[in-house]
């Protein structure tokens, strides 16, 4: 004899309950916190300070150099002897064309400019120190551009 078992549906397993959505309270307008003001741009940095201009310039004349510390581009009136960087406050000495020497870095071959007459120069890209000698010395920038060297200064 075979007995037939009839599966009876006893409902959901213990602990299982269907969750009905709860009635929603009447909707009211949402109150959002006030929006913060849009971020403001940082205050503009003042242009580099020229410490010792030696000539008067018109507004259209401007010279440029790279700061020796932070490598930002500095603009200043031609004839200035020193320029203070508005970013890092470093005082940079302005060299005239006849006072600037050039040499290629002995490691990465980038063209370096240095005070003419220096015995060595450190590369700002790779930090290699290049000795300056007769084998790699170039004439001052002014001579390369076809300008004569200035005569001796009677003030010195």
C-alpha positions as CSV (number, residue, x, y, z in Angstrom):
1,X,0.0,0.0,0.0
2,X,1.2,3.3,-0.9
3,X,0.4,6.2,1.3
4,X,0.1,9.5,-0.3
5,X,1.3,12.4,1.4
6,X,-0.4,15.6,0.7
7,X,1.7,18.7,1.0
8,X,-0.2,21.2,2.9
9,X,0.5,24.9,2.6
10,X,1.0,26.1,6.1
11,X,1.8,29.6,4.9
12,X,5.1,31.5,5.1
13,X,7.9,30.1,7.2
14,X,8.2,31.3,10.8
15,X,9.5,34.8,11.1
16,X,8.5,35.8,7.6
17,X,5.9,38.5,7.4
18,X,5.0,40.5,4.4
19,X,5.5,44.2,5.0
20,X,2.8,46.4,3.7
21,X,3.7,50.0,2.8
22,X,2.8,52.3,5.6
23,X,0.4,55.1,4.8
24,X,2.2,58.3,3.8
25,X,1.6,61.4,5.9
26,X,0.4,64.4,3.9
27,X,3.3,65.8,1.9
28,X,4.7,69.1,2.9
29,X,7.3,71.1,1.0
30,X,10.8,69.9,1.7
31,X,13.0,72.4,3.5
32,X,16.5,72.1,2.2
33,X,19.4,73.7,3.9
34,X,20.5,77.0,2.3
35,X,23.0,76.5,-0.5
36,X,26.5,77.7,0.4
37,X,27.7,80.6,-1.7
38,X,29.7,79.5,-4.8
39,X,33.4,79.3,-4.1
40,X,35.2,82.5,-4.7
41,X,38.4,82.6,-6.7
42,X,41.6,83.2,-4.7
43,X,42.6,86.8,-4.5
44,X,44.7,87.9,-7.4
45,X,48.4,87.8,-6.7
46,X,50.2,91.1,-7.1
47,X,52.7,91.4,-10.0
48,X,56.3,90.9,-9.0
49,X,57.8,93.8,-7.1
50,X,60.6,95.6,-8.9
51,X,63.2,96.7,-6.4
52,X,65.6,98.8,-8.4
53,X,64.5,100.0,-11.8
54,X,67.1,102.0,-13.5
55,X,65.2,103.3,-16.5
56,X,61.8,104.6,-17.2
57,X,59.6,102.5,-19.4
58,X,56.4,102.9,-21.3
59,X,53.4,100.7,-20.3
60,X,53.9,98.5,-23.4
61,X,57.5,97.6,-22.5
62,X,57.9,94.5,-20.3
63,X,60.6,92.0,-19.6
64,X,60.3,88.5,-18.3
65,X,62.3,86.0,-16.3
66,X,61.8,82.7,-14.5
67,X,62.0,82.8,-10.7
68,X,65.1,80.9,-9.5
69,X,63.1,79.2,-6.7
70,X,59.6,78.4,-7.7
71,X,60.1,78.7,-11.5
72,X,57.1,81.0,-12.1
73,X,57.2,83.5,-14.9
74,X,57.9,87.0,-13.6
75,X,57.2,90.1,-15.6
76,X,59.0,93.4,-14.8
77,X,60.0,96.7,-16.4
78,X,63.2,96.5,-18.4
79,X,66.2,97.9,-16.6
80,X,65.3,96.5,-13.2
81,X,68.3,95.1,-11.3
82,X,66.3,92.8,-9.0
83,X,62.7,91.4,-9.1
84,X,60.9,89.9,-6.1
85,X,58.7,86.9,-6.8
86,X,55.1,87.5,-5.6
87,X,54.7,83.8,-5.1
88,X,57.7,82.8,-3.0
89,X,59.1,86.2,-2.1
90,X,62.6,85.3,-3.5
91,X,64.6,88.3,-4.8
92,X,65.9,87.4,-8.2
93,X,68.8,89.3,-9.7
94,X,68.3,90.4,-13.3
95,X,71.2,89.8,-15.6
96,X,71.7,91.8,-18.7
97,X,72.5,89.9,-22.0
98,X,76.3,90.4,-21.7
99,X,76.2,88.9,-18.2
100,X,74.5,85.7,-19.1
101,X,76.4,82.5,-20.1
102,X,74.9,79.4,-21.6
103,X,75.8,75.7,-21.3
104,X,74.1,72.4,-21.9
105,X,73.5,70.3,-18.9
106,X,76.1,67.4,-18.7
107,X,73.3,65.0,-17.8
108,X,70.0,65.8,-19.5
109,X,71.4,68.3,-22.2
110,X,68.9,71.0,-21.3
111,X,70.2,74.5,-22.1
112,X,71.2,76.3,-18.9
113,X,71.7,80.0,-18.4
114,X,74.0,81.2,-15.7
115,X,75.9,84.4,-14.6
116,X,78.7,84.6,-17.1
117,X,82.0,83.7,-15.5
118,X,80.6,81.1,-13.0
119,X,82.7,77.9,-12.7
120,X,79.7,75.6,-12.5
121,X,75.9,75.6,-12.7
122,X,73.2,73.2,-11.3
123,X,70.5,72.0,-13.6
124,X,67.0,72.9,-12.4
125,X,65.6,69.9,-14.2
126,X,67.8,67.0,-13.0
127,X,69.9,68.7,-10.3
128,X,73.2,67.7,-12.1
129,X,76.1,70.1,-11.5
130,X,77.9,70.9,-14.8
131,X,81.4,72.3,-14.7
132,X,81.9,75.2,-17.0
133,X,85.2,75.2,-18.9
134,X,86.7,76.1,-22.2
135,X,85.2,72.9,-23.8
136,X,81.6,73.8,-23.2
137,X,81.6,77.6,-22.6
138,X,79.6,79.7,-25.0
139,X,80.0,83.5,-25.5
140,X,77.5,85.7,-23.6
141,X,74.0,86.0,-25.0
142,X,74.6,89.5,-26.3
143,X,77.6,88.4,-28.4
144,X,75.6,85.5,-29.8
145,X,73.0,88.1,-30.9
146,X,75.6,90.2,-32.6
147,X,75.8,92.9,-29.9
148,X,79.2,94.1,-28.7
149,X,80.1,93.8,-25.1
150,X,79.8,97.0,-23.2
151,X,83.0,98.9,-22.3
152,X,84.3,99.1,-18.7
153,X,82.0,100.8,-16.3
154,X,83.7,104.0,-14.9
155,X,81.6,103.7,-11.8
156,X,83.3,100.5,-10.6
